[in-house]
């Protein structure tokens, strides 16, 4: 069940929320939820990319952290010019995991 969260925001952000809610013909609560979902998705991706770029996590783990398919995560990394750290051994291990 959804839980309420209370947050104080600067007046400028409140006005932005109201503006976009009006533009999308929705209520402020729905707009806030939509914005939070988008921001959290972006934050997850940034975190996963950072962890991957510094080699603290594997490609698979980074994709999992970002809640993306590996191919989609690889595309995001590529767009940011983050090299893909995927060795032949990684490929063999993945094939064994999939095909036994």
Secondary structure, DSSP 8 states (H G I E B T S, - for coil): ----------HHHHHHHHHHHHHTT--HHHHHHHHHHHHHHHHHHHHHHHHHHTTSS-HHHHHHHHT--HHHHHHHHHHTT------HHHHHHHHHHHH-
